[in-house]
Amino acid sequence: MQIGAPITEKKVADVILQARDLSLYSAITDCGAGGFSSAVGEMGQEIGVQVELTRAPLKYQGLAPWEIWLSEAQERMVHRRAA
C-alpha cells in the first residue's frame, strides 16, 4: 500500500513541468509495476538504453541487481533526455 504525500507530490509535479518547459526531457515515467524492467523497456524500445543500476536510489541497501531491476518504486522516475 502506498501512502500519499500530497505536498511532496505537488512539488514534484511542479519541477517536472518546469523541466518540460525548459526542454530538459522528452519523455518521463515512474517505475511502478515492473520497476525498471517495464519503464526502461518502454523508453528504450526504439533507441536502446544503457542502465547503471549502481546509481539507482534504493530504499533498502544490499539488494541484488535483479531486485533493483524489478523493484516497484513509484518515487523512482525514468526520463529520456531531449534531443
PEMO-V963598 format. One record per helix or strand. SS is the DSSP state (h for helix, s for strand). FROM is the first residue (numbers start at 1). LEN is the number of residues. If there is no record, write none. Layout:
SS|FROM|LEN ; SS|FROM|LEN
//
This chain:
h|6|16 ; s|27|5 ; h|35|10 ; h|53|3 ; h|65|6 ; s|73|8
//
